[in-house]
């Protein structure tokens, strides 16, 4: 595949040209081009499954299941272990293709949804996924990530078979969701990915050594089938190489010691090698492949061309002795050692790597011998900063005094590295995975070189490489290099690829397109796309720099003879995929800036990106229903689909118009209700007392009956009560017959009083029921002298529980008034599982309640990004933006709720959005609303809104109105005599449900929630409910209160608020 081509060192003039080109590039980097940088049975079964206790479960091969009730488990996830795995590793130099076929079997008695998260090697590209359908593996097809989630949820609710795979943003992990997983039924998936070997030349010995690390480990190795195996197949183009295979293992099960490589196969020339289970180890974390060619011709420039794409392999130039022996940064200026800032990531996910990081840090500092050390600890924010002169004292301090808590905020890096001018360079221990707060943008700048050291298997390498390169440092992955190599690299000027110059008339895009660090003796690969009009030799000038200066320019010629050999008729093309991979790496540092471009790239090359997923459906009807073209591996289904599929744009436009009219019609019903003057009949005092007592005695019985009755009664009740609303205010059911006897003077006086009262509203007070869970951990924390230390102690037992963090954070924020620590504790929830919408919503609701609006905005932006198929994602964000004063953005989101195409289970959420849009218009009446017929000021004495975080869960809002009528307003009786109004019953997730009252009668109004039912096909944790209470809604004296509560079991009632009206 690779061909020798011409290459020669450029003249001094060429070198000058390269330096000028580099200056132009760096100038662009500072401005515009920065944009291109990137029930009891189930309970027992789940409890017996292994829990996810470390690394967000992303290192393990196993299927996660979600716990739908805390009576099942209060873990973020449990795992169904792998039953069998067959790995095929095919090598055609220098490309490795890995095909992993995995079989699982659930022992949970109910049909559930599974979620499989797997890490891949750094810089690998996922190029294929398949799921077994009726005993045959069916290939996935690429679609937009948002649509994939929408289709998946729709099929799960209807009971259809479906599976998707998506990339977990800012990491090298991928997530697969599978439905259904039935008890004792085996399911098989196949994952395919590609990567290139890491090559190094030894010119003195004419040797070429190539290395690749393939990470995987097992949560339950003993139950893995003995038939599991790993097969290496080597192409004819590497017959001159000897091959060695190593098993990389941990020295103990706690992952607190170093890794070691155990030899499995050494120096073989076989074309195929099979490794069986008995050769593997339960402590393994992956396999390492090493190839060595002892008769290698060094300094060759090789190239390959396919379908108009090319790859050039160039030996990285050697440094001079002077360059190689340069002192570390800062050593000359400080008459000895340098002043170093150690950035120590103290987020919860780094707890598992404490010992390994400490070991590396100690050896690094003993090697570099710094003069002054600043230790900066951070997680979601800066925690503390300390100065040290002694390495042992520093190591002891980290070991004994540093705690690990909170999410990871990579934006902190900029201010933490630029706040000390006396620092020579920075050593940062972090994985780079951003989980909390606003992300790093292309506008960040760093005044000191940063040397990143990573020990985690989950890593955001694109971000770390970008930051290290623009700062003048380097990213060092301890999983791929020795401690000696790391020590040797720290503080040294960095050797890097600088820029590739070419004629724009010949090439379209070349990657990498920004500086990246390279290793002396390694082979640098450049990928490009030729223009179709090219018919001559293609010339490139590739520049390398050491530190900040260009020291080598390599000119390369792609001869037209090589370009003409390109065979477009071959079935398998590797170079285009590798080019697409390189482009994705460039774009994915800042994925939000290049969302559309990345989406198009993923769909064109059928690879998973931040914005593209792969999906497998089981039937033709499913593909037709969702307008998804079936894969070529289902030729008959694909043919029938193409025959039946018809364009239906006009129908879609008609649907949007019909929806608007339906929304307006429903909205007019609410307006009519609001205009109704409710006047219930007077109740005799003795009857009032009896009714009040009866209401009190029968309240619990009424709730029980409401839980038992069929939901169909709601619609009948609603229709009857709505018909009464449409009657005139003088209807005998609602009018006072004695009103006709009032004289004119009394009428005028009453009218005046009514007007005054309308302007001021109800004289009401809100008493929120504080959420006080009866848990042993909270009692221990409350009784301790040092609350935070006791929290860390209790966390050892409850660290996988979202409820634990929510309860403790609430205690710190509300009771202790320690906001910073409370938010840090809360941020741990998003560390439990990457991109979990339920966990994001838990955190978002609590931040909203605490008034941390900017953080809440960021959380709900993430939710909207992950779940744009759900209108609640837009509503939650709109409400926060309104409170932030971002009225235009808020209105745009509300308009989306009105016009969007949503699943039928979300019907009438538009009515809630319409009320809230009008509330928004009170701040700015010039805002553009989607339809002016929606404008109506629906001012209310009382309004209660309730939303929750869990999909396919039915939470109900109940309101006990005061005597003398004392009616119980809920989904089964949603219109009361005094005008109480409960909105549509949301039975499958999120809400919102509302209680509204235009004119409140004096007395106490008690609001409570009821966990009615759980319809989930997965097993997720408890449900967090956000309740918002208003008095005098849309009036100048409006008051607002919020509370979050945690519901853990079906049929559970929780009092949330009492409103007293004078």
RACOR-V278363 format. One record per backbone hydrogen bond with DSSP energy under -1.0 kcal/mol. CO is the residue of the C=O (numbers start at 0). NH is the residue of the N-H. E is the energy in kcal/mol with one decimal. If there is no record, write none. Layout:
{{CO:NH:E} {CO:NH:E}}
This chain:
{{2:302:-2.3} {5:556:-1.8} {7:554:-2.5} {10:14:-2.4} {11:15:-2.6} {12:16:-2.5} {13:17:-2.3} {14:18:-2.3} {15:19:-2.5} {16:20:-2.6} {17:21:-2.6} {18:22:-2.4} {19:23:-2.3} {20:24:-2.5} {21:25:-3.1} {22:26:-2.1} {23:27:-2.3} {24:28:-2.5} {25:29:-1.3} {27:30:-1.7} {27:32:-1.3} {30:33:-1.0} {31:34:-1.9} {32:35:-1.8} {33:36:-1.3} {37:589:-1.8} {38:42:-2.3} {39:43:-2.6} {40:44:-2.3} {41:45:-2.7} {42:46:-2.1} {43:47:-1.3} {45:48:-1.2} {49:78:-1.6} {53:56:-2.6} {54:57:-2.3} {62:79:-4.2} {63:114:-2.8} {64:77:-2.0} {66:1019:-1.1} {68:71:-1.6} {68:72:-1.9} {76:51:-1.3} {77:64:-2.2} {79:62:-2.9} {82:224:-3.0} {83:102:-2.9} {84:228:-1.5} {85:100:-2.8} {86:230:-3.2} {87:98:-2.9} {88:232:-3.1} {89:96:-2.8} {90:234:-2.5} {91:94:-3.1} {93:196:-2.4} {94:91:-2.2} {95:194:-2.1} {96:89:-2.9} {97:192:-2.3} {98:87:-3.1} {99:190:-2.7} {100:85:-2.8} {101:188:-2.6} {102:82:-2.7} {102:83:-1.7} {103:186:-2.3} {105:183:-3.3} {111:180:-2.4} {113:177:-2.8} {114:63:-4.7} {115:175:-3.6} {117:173:-2.1} {120:123:-2.0} {124:193:-2.3} {125:607:-1.0} {127:191:-2.6} {128:139:-2.7} {129:189:-2.6} {130:137:-2.9} {132:135:-1.4} {135:132:-3.3} {137:130:-1.8} {140:614:-2.1} {142:612:-2.7} {143:147:-2.4} {144:148:-1.8} {145:149:-1.8} {146:150:-2.9} {147:151:-2.4} {148:152:-2.5} {149:153:-2.2} {150:154:-2.5} {151:155:-2.4} {152:156:-2.1} {153:157:-1.5} {154:159:-2.7} {161:178:-2.2} {162:615:-2.9} {163:176:-2.4} {164:613:-2.2} {165:174:-3.3} {171:119:-1.8} {172:167:-2.4} {173:117:-2.5} {174:165:-2.8} {175:115:-3.8} {176:163:-1.9} {177:113:-2.7} {178:161:-2.8} {180:111:-2.3} {181:184:-2.0} {186:103:-2.7} {187:131:-2.4} {188:101:-2.9} {189:129:-2.1} {190:99:-3.0} {191:126:-2.4} {191:127:-1.5} {192:97:-3.0} {193:124:-2.6} {194:95:-3.2} {197:210:-2.2} {198:522:-1.2} {199:208:-3.1} {201:206:-2.1} {205:295:-1.6} {206:201:-3.3} {207:292:-2.4} {208:199:-2.7} {209:290:-3.0} {210:197:-2.7} {211:288:-2.8} {213:286:-2.2} {216:60:-1.9} {220:223:-1.4} {224:227:-1.7} {228:86:-2.4} {229:274:-3.2} {230:88:-3.4} {231:272:-2.4} {232:90:-2.7} {234:237:-1.5} {235:238:-1.4} {237:240:-1.4} {241:291:-1.9} {242:267:-2.7} {243:289:-2.9} {244:263:-2.8} {244:264:-2.0} {245:287:-2.7} {246:261:-2.9} {247:284:-3.0} {247:285:-1.0} {248:259:-2.2} {251:254:-1.2} {257:250:-1.3} {259:248:-2.6} {261:246:-3.5} {264:244:-3.0} {267:242:-2.4} {270:233:-3.0} {272:231:-3.4} {274:229:-2.7} {275:278:-1.5} {276:279:-2.1} {280:283:-1.8} {282:249:-1.9} {284:215:-1.2} {285:247:-2.3} {286:213:-3.2} {287:245:-2.9} {288:211:-1.9} {289:243:-2.7} {290:209:-2.6} {291:241:-2.6} {292:207:-1.7} {300:4:-2.3} {301:312:-3.2} {302:2:-2.9} {303:310:-2.4} {305:308:-2.6} {307:529:-3.1} {308:305:-2.8} {309:527:-2.1} {310:303:-1.9} {311:525:-2.4} {312:301:-2.0} {313:523:-3.5} {319:323:-2.8} {320:324:-1.8} {322:325:-1.2} {327:330:-1.7} {329:333:-1.6} {330:335:-2.4} {331:334:-1.1} {337:370:-2.2} {337:371:-1.2} {338:423:-3.1} {338:424:-1.1} {339:373:-2.9} {340:426:-2.4} {341:375:-3.2} {342:428:-2.8} {343:377:-2.0} {345:404:-2.3} {346:349:-1.7} {347:350:-1.7} {349:352:-1.5} {350:353:-1.3} {352:356:-2.8} {353:357:-2.5} {354:358:-2.3} {355:359:-2.1} {356:360:-2.8} {357:361:-2.5} {358:362:-1.8} {359:363:-2.6} {360:364:-2.6} {361:365:-2.1} {362:366:-1.2} {363:367:-2.6} {364:368:-2.1} {371:339:-2.7} {372:387:-2.9} {373:341:-3.6} {374:385:-2.3} {375:343:-3.2} {376:382:-3.1} {376:383:-1.1} {377:345:-3.6} {378:408:-2.0} {380:378:-2.2} {383:376:-2.4} {385:374:-3.2} {387:372:-2.7} {389:393:-1.8} {390:394:-2.6} {391:395:-2.4} {392:396:-2.1} {393:397:-2.4} {394:398:-2.4} {395:399:-2.3} {396:400:-2.8} {405:347:-2.3} {407:434:-2.2} {407:435:-2.1} {408:411:-1.3} {409:412:-1.4} {411:415:-2.2} {412:416:-1.6} {413:417:-1.2} {419:422:-1.2} {424:340:-1.8} {425:450:-2.8} {426:342:-2.4} {427:452:-2.9} {428:344:-1.8} {430:459:-2.4} {440:443:-1.7} {448:425:-2.9} {450:427:-2.1} {451:475:-3.2} {452:429:-1.1} {453:477:-2.6} {458:460:-1.2} {459:463:-2.0} {460:464:-2.8} {461:465:-1.9} {462:466:-2.7} {463:467:-2.5} {464:468:-2.2} {465:469:-2.4} {466:470:-1.5} {467:472:-3.0} {473:451:-1.8} {475:453:-2.2} {476:479:-2.0} {481:485:-1.9} {482:486:-2.8} {483:487:-2.0} {484:488:-1.4} {485:489:-1.5} {488:491:-1.6} {490:328:-3.1} {493:546:-2.5} {494:517:-2.5} {495:544:-2.8} {496:515:-1.2} {498:542:-2.8} {500:540:-2.2} {502:505:-2.0} {502:506:-1.7} {505:530:-2.7} {508:528:-1.8} {510:526:-3.2} {515:496:-2.6} {518:521:-2.2} {520:200:-5.9} {521:315:-3.1} {523:313:-3.4} {525:311:-2.7} {526:510:-3.3} {527:309:-2.4} {528:507:-2.8} {530:533:-1.8} {537:557:-3.4} {539:555:-2.9} {540:500:-3.0} {541:553:-3.4} {542:497:-3.0} {543:550:-1.9} {543:551:-1.5} {544:495:-2.7} {545:548:-1.6} {548:545:-2.7} {551:543:-2.8} {552:9:-2.1} {553:541:-3.3} {554:7:-1.8} {555:539:-2.5} {557:537:-2.5} {558:562:-1.8} {559:563:-1.8} {562:565:-1.0} {573:577:-2.3} {574:578:-2.6} {575:579:-2.5} {576:580:-2.3} {577:581:-2.3} {578:582:-2.3} {579:583:-2.5} {580:584:-2.1} {581:585:-1.7} {582:586:-2.2} {583:587:-2.9} {586:589:-1.2} {589:592:-1.3} {593:597:-2.6} {594:598:-2.0} {595:599:-2.4} {596:600:-2.1} {597:601:-2.3} {598:602:-2.1} {599:603:-2.3} {600:604:-2.2} {601:606:-1.8} {610:144:-2.0} {611:608:-1.3} {612:142:-2.4} {613:164:-2.2} {614:140:-2.2} {615:162:-1.7} {618:622:-1.6} {619:623:-2.6} {620:624:-2.7} {621:625:-1.8} {622:627:-2.3} {630:633:-1.6} {633:637:-2.8} {634:638:-2.3} {635:639:-2.3} {636:640:-2.3} {637:641:-2.3} {638:642:-1.4} {639:643:-1.8} {640:644:-2.4} {647:651:-1.5} {648:652:-2.3} {649:653:-2.3} {650:654:-2.1} {651:655:-2.0} {652:656:-1.9} {653:657:-2.5} {654:658:-2.4} {655:659:-2.1} {656:660:-2.0} {657:661:-2.1} {658:662:-2.7} {659:663:-2.6} {660:664:-2.2} {661:665:-2.2} {662:666:-2.5} {663:667:-2.3} {664:668:-1.3} {665:669:-1.5} {666:670:-2.3} {667:671:-2.6} {668:672:-2.1} {669:673:-2.7} {670:674:-2.0} {675:677:-1.0} {683:687:-3.0} {684:688:-2.2} {685:689:-1.8} {686:690:-2.7} {687:691:-2.5} {688:692:-2.5} {689:693:-2.9} {690:694:-2.9} {691:695:-2.3} {692:696:-2.7} {693:697:-2.6} {697:701:-2.8} {698:702:-1.9} {699:703:-2.2} {700:704:-2.9} {701:705:-2.4} {702:706:-1.8} {703:707:-1.3} {704:708:-2.3} {709:712:-1.6} {710:713:-1.7} {711:715:-1.4} {712:716:-2.8} {713:717:-3.0} {714:718:-2.6} {715:719:-2.2} {716:720:-2.5} {717:721:-2.9} {718:722:-1.9} {719:723:-1.1} {720:724:-1.6} {721:725:-1.8} {727:730:-2.0} {730:733:-1.3} {730:734:-2.3} {735:738:-2.1} {737:740:-1.6} {738:741:-1.8} {742:746:-1.9} {743:747:-2.2} {744:748:-2.1} {745:749:-2.7} {746:750:-2.6} {747:751:-2.3} {748:752:-2.3} {749:753:-2.6} {750:754:-2.2} {751:755:-2.5} {752:756:-2.5} {753:757:-2.4} {754:758:-1.9} {755:759:-1.7} {756:760:-3.4} {761:763:-1.2} {762:1061:-3.1} {764:1059:-2.5} {766:1057:-2.1} {772:774:-1.4} {774:778:-1.8} {775:779:-2.1} {776:780:-2.0} {777:781:-2.5} {778:782:-1.9} {785:789:-2.1} {786:790:-2.1} {787:791:-2.2} {788:792:-1.8} {789:793:-2.8} {790:794:-2.0} {793:796:-1.3} {793:797:-1.3} {794:798:-1.3} {797:800:-2.2} {799:75:-1.2} {800:804:-1.3} {801:805:-2.3} {802:806:-2.8} {803:807:-2.4} {804:808:-2.6} {805:809:-2.1} {806:810:-1.8} {807:811:-2.3} {808:812:-2.7} {809:813:-2.7} {810:815:-2.2} {811:817:-3.0} {817:821:-2.3} {818:822:-2.9} {819:823:-2.0} {820:824:-2.6} {821:825:-2.3} {822:826:-2.2} {824:827:-1.1} {825:828:-1.7} {827:830:-1.3} {828:831:-1.1} {832:835:-1.0} {835:839:-2.4} {836:840:-2.7} {837:841:-2.1} {838:842:-2.0} {839:843:-3.0} {840:844:-2.8} {841:845:-1.6} {842:846:-2.5} {843:847:-2.4} {844:848:-2.2} {845:849:-2.0} {846:851:-2.1} {850:852:-1.8} {851:855:-2.2} {852:856:-2.8} {853:857:-1.9} {854:858:-2.4} {855:859:-2.6} {856:860:-1.9} {857:861:-1.8} {858:862:-2.0} {859:863:-2.3} {860:864:-2.1} {861:865:-2.3} {862:866:-3.3} {866:869:-1.4} {869:872:-1.4} {870:874:-2.1} {871:875:-2.8} {872:876:-1.1} {873:877:-2.3} {874:878:-2.3} {875:879:-1.5} {876:880:-2.5} {877:881:-2.1} {878:882:-1.6} {879:883:-1.4} {880:885:-2.7} {881:884:-1.4} {884:886:-1.5} {885:889:-2.1} {886:890:-2.5} {887:891:-2.1} {888:892:-1.7} {889:893:-2.2} {890:894:-2.7} {891:895:-1.5} {892:896:-1.6} {893:897:-1.8} {894:898:-2.4} {895:899:-2.5} {902:905:-2.2} {903:906:-1.8} {905:908:-1.8} {908:912:-2.2} {909:913:-2.3} {910:914:-1.7} {911:915:-2.1} {912:916:-2.3} {913:917:-1.7} {914:918:-1.6} {915:919:-1.9} {916:920:-1.8} {919:922:-1.6} {919:923:-1.2} {923:926:-1.2} {930:933:-2.2} {931:934:-1.6} {935:937:-1.0} {936:938:-1.2} {939:1032:-1.6} {940:1031:-2.2} {941:996:-2.2} {942:1029:-2.8} {943:994:-2.3} {944:1027:-2.9} {945:992:-2.2} {946:1025:-3.3} {949:989:-1.0} {951:1014:-3.0} {952:988:-1.6} {953:1011:-1.6} {953:1012:-1.6} {955:1009:-2.1} {957:1007:-2.2} {958:968:-2.9} {959:1005:-2.1} {961:965:-2.7} {966:960:-2.9} {968:958:-2.2} {969:972:-1.3} {972:969:-1.3} {973:981:-2.2} {975:978:-1.5} {979:975:-1.9} {980:995:-2.3} {987:951:-1.3} {988:990:-1.3} {989:947:-1.8} {992:945:-2.3} {993:982:-1.9} {994:943:-2.7} {995:980:-1.9} {996:940:-1.4} {996:941:-2.2} {1002:1060:-2.7} {1004:1058:-2.6} {1005:959:-2.9} {1006:1055:-2.5} {1006:1056:-1.6} {1007:957:-2.6} {1008:1053:-2.0} {1009:955:-3.0} {1009:1011:-1.3} {1010:1050:-4.8} {1012:953:-3.1} {1016:112:-1.1} {1022:1046:-3.2} {1023:948:-1.7} {1024:1044:-2.2} {1025:946:-2.3} {1026:1042:-2.0} {1027:944:-2.7} {1028:1040:-2.1} {1029:942:-2.0} {1030:1038:-2.2} {1031:1034:-1.6} {1032:939:-1.6} {1034:1037:-1.7} {1038:1030:-1.7} {1040:1028:-3.1} {1042:1026:-3.0} {1044:1024:-3.0} {1046:1022:-2.8} {1048:1051:-1.4} {1051:1010:-2.4} {1053:1008:-2.3} {1055:768:-1.9} {1056:1006:-2.8} {1057:766:-2.6} {1058:1004:-2.9} {1059:764:-2.4} {1060:1002:-2.5}}
